[in-house]
Amino acid sequence: MISKFLRKLKSILFKSAVTSETPLKKEKKAAKPAKTKTKTKTKTKAINSKKNIETLTTLPGVGAKSAKALYEAGFKTTKAVIAADEKDLLAVSGVGINLVKKLKKLK
């Protein structure tokens, strides 16, 4: 009777120990690459957005604030800003009529 009890106890203890360790190890390995890829993607996006905003500041009359506003409004390149309609540019906060006039002279 005691031997049956010990066998059941061993089977329960060893099964639970094996099953509980194995999934944890797999989860840790799977989680590490996902975190690394996410960090590099966000860093790349942040770097690209900063470069694009700096490029927009090369336009006459466009400063850091208006470049950021233009970028957030969807104008990612200088060509996109120059080709945009006046109404679309005026819809961006921080962009006034004088800036639009300067940009339209570039066409």
Contacts in CASP RR format, 6 or more apart in sequence:
PFRMAT RR
TARGET T0000
AUTHOR 0000-0000-0000
METHOD contacts of the structure
MODEL  1
MISKFLRKLKSILFKSAVTSETPLKKEKKAAKPAKTKTKTKTKTKAINSK
KNIETLTTLPGVGAKSAKALYEAGFKTTKAVIAADEKDLLAVSGVGINLV
KKLKKLK
49 71 0 8 1.000
52 71 0 8 1.000
52 76 0 8 1.000
52 77 0 8 1.000
53 64 0 8 1.000
53 67 0 8 1.000
53 68 0 8 1.000
53 71 0 8 1.000
54 67 0 8 1.000
55 77 0 8 1.000
55 78 0 8 1.000
56 62 0 8 1.000
56 67 0 8 1.000
56 70 0 8 1.000
56 71 0 8 1.000
56 75 0 8 1.000
56 77 0 8 1.000
56 78 0 8 1.000
56 81 0 8 1.000
57 63 0 8 1.000
57 64 0 8 1.000
57 67 0 8 1.000
58 78 0 8 1.000
59 67 0 8 1.000
59 78 0 8 1.000
59 81 0 8 1.000
59 82 0 8 1.000
59 102 0 8 1.000
59 103 0 8 1.000
59 106 0 8 1.000
60 102 0 8 1.000
60 103 0 8 1.000
60 106 0 8 1.000
61 99 0 8 1.000
61 102 0 8 1.000
62 70 0 8 1.000
62 81 0 8 1.000
62 99 0 8 1.000
62 103 0 8 1.000
65 94 0 8 1.000
66 92 0 8 1.000
66 94 0 8 1.000
66 95 0 8 1.000
66 99 0 8 1.000
69 92 0 8 1.000
69 93 0 8 1.000
69 94 0 8 1.000
69 95 0 8 1.000
70 81 0 8 1.000
70 89 0 8 1.000
70 92 0 8 1.000
70 95 0 8 1.000
73 91 0 8 1.000
73 92 0 8 1.000
74 80 0 8 1.000
75 81 0 8 1.000
75 84 0 8 1.000
75 89 0 8 1.000
75 92 0 8 1.000
81 89 0 8 1.000
81 103 0 8 1.000
82 103 0 8 1.000
82 106 0 8 1.000
82 107 0 8 1.000
86 100 0 8 1.000
86 104 0 8 1.000
89 95 0 8 1.000
89 96 0 8 1.000
89 99 0 8 1.000
89 100 0 8 1.000
89 103 0 8 1.000
90 96 0 8 1.000
90 97 0 8 1.000
90 100 0 8 1.000
END
